[in-house]
Amino acid sequence: MLNSRTSRLATATIGAAALALSVQPGANAVLAQDDIPTFQEFRAATFQDVGGQYVVNGDETISSTKKLRDYYDSMVRKQDSGSTSLVVNTVGGADDVWSASQAGALTYCVSDRFGADKANVVAAMNDGVGQWEAASGGVDFVHVTSADASCTVSNSSVLFSVEPTSTTQYIARAFFPSSPDSQRNVLVNAGSLMSSGSWTPGNIMAHELGHTLGFRHEHTRPEAGTCFEDNNWRPLTPYDAASIMHYPQCNGSSSDLSMTETDRAGVRSVYGS
């Protein structure tokens, strides 16, 4: 979830690379073929996070320039094709989700480097994980507090870390189950998290945790009519404009990113006990 003013290239549907929370509906319109940026232009307009990772689709990461090129090429091919309420990410045609045993032990830490903001981040995480746990029946996030003092992707005692970032490019960003260990972190700008209007901190973190469970942005579906990302997903439910995974500025109907009954049905279909 980005929180910045962005360029025409960055707000183009081809990249969805710097979609801003403050962008007005329609700003992410599909570009005409002759307006599609070159890869060099697209790369230059795409935000690079810590460790050189590229952030696309608002809050998802790509680990290398080669993979960014693959993503760009895929988007150019699919720019005008559309797509053949919750949707799950796919890799090589297979669902990108945790095994049942791993889903029941999604351990994480919350970095002490948040300082005075840590209590707010912990509370937002508790709210976010609680929403998915209550909805699914088979998901259990576990905060390993003993790992908080050394909370990084290198800490092997947890599956993922929740760490602070000073960038103002986004509120928070996450990862998918298929991400390598070195990228399994949720980065949070604590100040932005606590000052996002009707988007509550708990709902923002629930949105990000939806990605960690393998769920894509709902607005990549053709029914949204804008903000198309790619076709690497499988539908779990009928389209839901109010989904917690749907950006309001991408023709979404929710004002607060709250979880819907359709979201709950979708997560149960994957992680139901």
C-alpha positions as CSV (number, residue, x, y, z in Angstrom):
1,M,0.0,0.0,0.0
2,L,1.7,3.1,-1.2
3,N,1.5,6.5,0.3
4,S,3.2,8.8,-2.3
5,R,2.6,11.1,-5.2
6,T,3.5,9.2,-8.3
7,S,4.4,9.9,-11.9
8,R,2.4,9.0,-15.0
9,L,4.5,6.0,-15.6
10,A,4.3,4.8,-12.1
11,T,0.5,5.0,-12.0
12,A,0.1,3.3,-15.3
13,T,-1.8,0.0,-15.2
14,I,1.2,-1.7,-16.9
15,G,3.2,-1.3,-13.7
16,A,0.8,-0.6,-10.9
17,A,4.3,0.0,-9.4
18,A,3.6,3.1,-7.3
19,L,-0.2,3.2,-6.8
20,A,-0.8,5.8,-4.1
21,L,-3.3,5.6,-1.3
22,S,-4.1,9.2,-2.1
23,V,-4.5,8.8,-5.9
24,Q,-7.9,9.7,-7.2
25,P,-10.2,7.0,-8.8
26,G,-9.3,6.6,-12.4
27,A,-5.7,7.8,-12.1
28,N,-4.6,4.2,-12.8
29,A,-6.1,4.1,-16.2
30,V,-4.9,1.8,-18.9
31,L,-2.4,3.4,-21.2
32,A,-2.7,3.4,-25.0
33,Q,-0.2,1.1,-26.7
34,D,1.9,4.0,-27.9
35,D,2.1,5.4,-24.4
36,I,3.5,2.2,-22.8
37,P,6.9,3.1,-21.3
38,T,10.1,1.3,-22.3
39,F,11.5,-1.1,-19.7
40,Q,14.2,1.4,-18.8
41,E,11.5,4.1,-18.1
42,F,9.4,1.6,-16.2
43,R,12.4,0.5,-14.1
44,A,13.3,4.1,-13.3
45,A,9.8,4.8,-12.2
46,T,9.5,1.7,-10.0
47,F,10.4,2.2,-6.3
48,Q,13.4,0.2,-5.0
49,D,13.1,-0.9,-1.4
50,V,15.8,-2.1,1.0
51,G,18.0,-4.8,-0.4
52,G,17.3,-3.6,-3.9
53,Q,13.8,-5.2,-4.1
54,Y,11.3,-3.5,-6.5
55,V,7.8,-2.7,-5.1
56,V,5.0,-3.3,-7.6
57,N,1.2,-3.4,-7.3
58,G,1.4,-1.1,-4.3
59,D,2.8,-3.5,-1.8
60,E,4.3,-6.6,-3.5
61,T,8.0,-7.2,-4.1
62,I,10.1,-8.4,-7.0
63,S,13.6,-9.5,-6.0
64,S,15.8,-8.7,-9.1
65,T,16.0,-6.6,-12.2
66,K,15.7,-9.8,-14.3
67,K,12.4,-10.7,-12.6
68,L,11.2,-7.1,-13.0
69,R,11.9,-7.5,-16.7
70,D,9.9,-10.7,-16.8
71,Y,7.1,-8.9,-15.0
72,Y,7.3,-6.0,-17.5
73,D,7.2,-8.3,-20.5
74,S,4.2,-10.1,-19.1
75,M,2.4,-6.9,-18.5
76,V,3.1,-5.6,-22.0
77,R,1.7,-8.9,-23.5
78,K,-1.4,-8.7,-21.3
79,Q,-2.0,-4.9,-21.3
80,D,-5.0,-5.2,-23.7
81,S,-6.1,-8.7,-23.0
82,G,-7.9,-8.4,-19.7
83,S,-8.2,-11.8,-18.1
84,T,-9.6,-15.0,-19.3
85,S,-13.9,-12.6,-4.3
86,L,-10.8,-13.3,-3.1
87,V,-8.2,-14.5,-5.5
88,V,-5.1,-16.6,-4.7
89,N,-1.7,-16.0,-6.2
90,T,-0.4,-18.7,-8.5
91,V,3.2,-19.7,-9.4
92,G,3.6,-22.0,-12.4
93,G,-0.2,-22.6,-12.4
94,A,-0.2,-23.9,-8.8
95,D,-1.7,-22.1,-5.8
96,D,0.9,-20.1,-3.8
97,V,-0.3,-21.0,-0.3
98,W,1.1,-22.5,2.9
99,S,0.7,-26.2,3.7
100,A,-1.9,-27.0,6.4
101,S,0.8,-27.7,9.0
102,Q,2.7,-24.4,8.2
103,A,-0.5,-22.4,8.1
104,G,-1.1,-23.5,11.7
105,A,2.3,-22.1,12.8
106,L,2.9,-18.8,11.1
107,T,5.5,-17.4,13.5
108,Y,6.6,-13.8,13.4
109,C,8.4,-11.2,15.4
110,V,7.9,-7.4,15.7
111,S,11.1,-5.5,15.8
112,D,12.1,-3.5,18.9
113,R,13.5,-1.0,16.4
114,F,9.9,0.5,16.2
115,G,10.8,2.1,19.5
116,A,7.9,4.1,20.9
117,D,5.7,3.0,18.0
118,K,6.1,-0.7,18.7
119,A,3.0,-1.0,20.9
120,N,0.9,0.5,18.1
121,V,2.3,-1.9,15.5
122,V,1.8,-4.9,17.8
123,A,-1.8,-3.9,18.4
124,A,-2.4,-3.5,14.7
125,M,-0.8,-6.9,14.0
126,N,-3.0,-8.5,16.7
127,D,-6.1,-7.1,15.1
128,G,-5.0,-8.1,11.6
129,V,-4.0,-11.7,12.5
130,G,-7.1,-12.1,14.6
131,Q,-9.3,-11.3,11.5
132,W,-7.8,-14.1,9.4
133,E,-7.6,-16.6,12.2
134,A,-11.3,-16.1,13.1
135,A,-12.3,-16.3,9.5
136,S,-10.3,-19.4,8.4
137,G,-10.3,-22.0,11.1
138,G,-7.0,-23.3,10.0
139,V,-4.6,-20.3,10.2
140,D,-2.6,-19.5,13.4
141,F,-0.2,-16.6,13.5
142,V,2.2,-16.7,16.5
143,H,4.0,-13.7,17.8
144,V,7.4,-15.0,19.1
145,T,8.2,-12.1,21.4
146,S,11.6,-13.5,22.4
147,A,12.7,-12.8,18.8
148,D,11.7,-9.1,18.8
149,A,15.2,-7.9,19.9
150,S,16.8,-9.4,16.7
151,C,13.8,-9.3,14.4
152,T,15.1,-9.6,10.9
153,V,14.8,-12.0,7.9
154,S,17.9,-13.7,9.2
155,N,16.2,-14.8,12.4
156,S,15.5,-18.5,11.8
157,S,13.3,-18.8,14.9
158,V,10.4,-17.1,13.1
159,L,8.9,-17.5,9.7
160,F,8.8,-13.8,9.0
161,S,9.6,-10.5,10.5
162,V,7.7,-7.2,10.9
163,E,10.2,-4.4,10.6
164,P,10.1,-0.6,10.4
165,T,10.9,1.4,7.3
166,S,11.5,5.1,7.0
167,T,10.3,5.3,3.4
168,T,7.2,7.4,2.7
169,Q,6.6,5.5,-0.5
170,Y,4.1,3.2,1.2
171,I,2.3,2.5,4.5
172,A,3.3,-1.2,4.5
173,R,4.3,-4.0,2.1
174,A,4.4,-7.7,2.4
175,F,5.3,-11.0,0.6
176,F,3.8,-14.2,-0.7
177,P,4.3,-17.7,0.6
178,S,6.6,-18.5,-2.4
179,S,8.9,-15.6,-1.5
180,P,12.4,-16.8,-0.4
181,D,13.4,-16.5,3.2
182,S,15.4,-13.4,2.5
183,Q,12.2,-11.5,1.5
184,R,9.8,-12.8,4.2
185,N,9.2,-9.6,6.0
186,V,6.5,-7.1,6.4
187,L,7.8,-3.5,6.4
188,V,5.7,-0.8,8.1
189,N,5.9,2.9,8.2
190,A,4.4,3.2,11.7
191,G,3.6,6.9,11.4
192,S,1.6,6.4,8.2
193,L,0.0,3.3,9.7
194,M,-1.5,5.4,12.5
195,S,-2.6,8.3,10.4
196,S,-4.5,6.8,7.4
197,G,-8.0,8.2,8.1
198,S,-10.8,5.6,7.8
199,W,-8.2,2.9,7.0
200,T,-7.7,1.5,10.5
201,P,-4.2,0.2,11.5
202,G,-5.7,-3.3,12.1
203,N,-7.4,-3.4,8.7
204,I,-4.2,-2.2,6.9
205,M,-2.2,-5.0,8.6
206,A,-4.9,-7.5,7.8
207,H,-4.7,-6.5,4.1
208,E,-0.9,-7.1,4.2
209,L,-1.3,-10.4,6.0
210,G,-3.7,-11.4,3.3
211,H,-0.7,-11.3,0.9
212,T,1.4,-13.4,3.3
213,L,-1.4,-16.0,3.0
214,G,-1.2,-15.9,-0.8
215,F,-4.1,-13.6,-1.6
216,R,-3.8,-11.1,-4.4
217,H,-5.4,-7.7,-4.9
218,E,-9.0,-8.2,-5.8
219,H,-8.8,-5.3,-8.3
220,T,-6.6,-7.4,-10.7
221,R,-9.8,-9.0,-11.7
222,P,-11.4,-7.7,-15.0
223,E,-14.6,-6.8,-13.1
224,A,-12.8,-3.9,-11.4
225,G,-12.2,-2.2,-14.8
226,T,-8.9,-0.7,-13.7
227,C,-5.6,-1.4,-11.8
228,F,-5.1,-4.7,-13.6
229,E,-1.9,-6.3,-12.4
230,D,-1.5,-9.7,-14.1
231,N,-3.2,-13.1,-14.7
232,N,-1.3,-15.2,-12.2
233,W,-4.2,-15.9,-9.9
234,R,-7.1,-18.2,-9.4
235,P,-10.6,-17.0,-8.3
236,L,-11.8,-18.4,-5.0
237,T,-15.1,-16.5,-4.8
238,P,-17.2,-14.2,-7.0
239,Y,-15.8,-10.7,-7.5
240,D,-16.1,-8.5,-4.4
241,A,-15.6,-4.8,-4.8
242,A,-15.7,-4.4,-1.0
243,S,-13.0,-7.0,-0.4
244,I,-10.3,-6.2,2.2
245,M,-7.9,-7.0,-0.7
246,H,-9.4,-4.4,-3.0
247,Y,-8.0,-0.8,-3.1
248,P,-10.9,1.7,-2.8
249,Q,-9.2,3.9,-5.4
250,C,-9.3,1.1,-7.9
251,N,-13.1,1.1,-8.1
252,G,-13.5,-0.5,-4.7
253,S,-16.6,0.1,-2.7
254,S,-15.1,-0.1,0.8
255,S,-14.1,3.0,2.7
256,D,-12.3,1.3,5.5
257,L,-10.7,-1.9,4.1
258,S,-12.9,-4.1,6.4
259,M,-13.1,-7.8,5.8
260,T,-16.3,-9.1,4.1
261,E,-18.2,-12.3,4.3
262,T,-16.9,-13.1,0.8
263,D,-13.3,-12.7,2.1
264,R,-14.1,-15.1,4.9
265,A,-15.5,-17.7,2.5
266,G,-12.4,-17.4,0.3
267,V,-9.9,-17.9,3.1
268,R,-12.0,-20.9,4.4
269,S,-11.8,-22.5,1.0
270,V,-8.0,-22.6,1.2
271,Y,-7.3,-22.8,5.0
272,G,-10.5,-24.1,6.5
273,S,-9.8,-26.6,9.3
